[in-house]
Every structure is written in structure tokens, then in C-alpha cells.
Amino acid sequence: MDELNGRMIACQILITGLIARVANNSPDPLRFLTDFRDEIRAVVKGVNIAGMDNTDRVRQVAQRTVDELFSLMKPPSVD
């Protein structure tokens, strides 16, 4: 389980870096991040989770994970 958690954290870091890189190349990085976050949240909200009794719990954890990923990113500095 620890190996799986480590791999998931590594994936989250990789995805966060990729999103930040694309946002930095965008003319309006903050708007890009906001729009992208909203799209990801909509996907998590609508994805079909099969084979589980409590899909609401899984969905809530997924939503929190998305929120955590985007909370790691700050608006670009003005410097």
C-alpha cells in the first residue's frame, strides 16, 4: 500500500507540474487554471464508478484531491 501511495503522490506532483507549465505558457494563466480546475471537477462529478457500495465517498475523496492539486499552485508573481 505504501508503494501505491508513493506512486500516486508522484503522479500528482507530475500532473501539477504539467498543468503549471501549460498555465505559464498561457496568455492568462489564472483563468486557464480556473477553467481547467472546473473542467476536472465536472469530470470527477460525472464519472461512472462501478463495483462499489459507497460511490459518494470515492467521489468526495477525488474532489478533495483535485482541490489539493490546484491549491498547490499560486498565481504567477508580478516580478
N, C-alpha and C positions, 0 to 999 in steps of 0.2 A: 504494500500500500504506500509506503514511503517513496518508493521509486516512481509510482504513478503520480503521486502528489508533486514530486520534484519535476517530472516531465510536464505536468500541467502548468506549473509555475513558469517553467522555461518557455512554454508555448505562449503564455500570457505576456511575458516580457517581450518575446519576439513580435507578437501581434501589436503590442503597444508601440514598439519602436517603428514598425512598418507604418502604422497609422500616423504617428507623429511625423515621419519622414514625408509622407504624402501631403499631410496638412501643411508642412513648412513650404512645400512647393506650390501650394495653392495661393491664389491671389488674396483670399480671405480665410486664413487658417481657422479662426474661431468659428466662423459659420460652417466651414467644412466639418469640423469636429462635432458641432451641434447636430448638423444634418445626419452625419454618419452614425452618431450615437442613437438618434431617434430611429433610424432605419434598423439598426441592430436590435434595439429594444422591441420593435414591431415584429421582427423575425422571431425573437425568443417568445414573444407573446403568442404568436400564431403557429409555432412548430408543433407537429403532432408527436406526442410522447406516448409510445405504446409499451405495454407489458408492465405497467406499474400501477399500484393502487392509488398512490398519492401523487398525482402529477403536479398538483398545485405547489407542493413543497419543492419539487425539482425545478419548476418554472421560477419560483421565488429565488432560489439559490442562483440560477442562471442570470436573472435580472440583477441581483446584487453583484455578481461577478462582472457583468457589463459595466455597472456603475463604478465599481472599484477600478476597472481598467481606465475608464475615462477620467476618474478623479485624479489619477496619477499624472495626467497631462495638464500643464498650466498654459494659459495664454502666452504667446511669444512676448519676450521683453521688448521694450520700446527702444533699447540701446542701439 
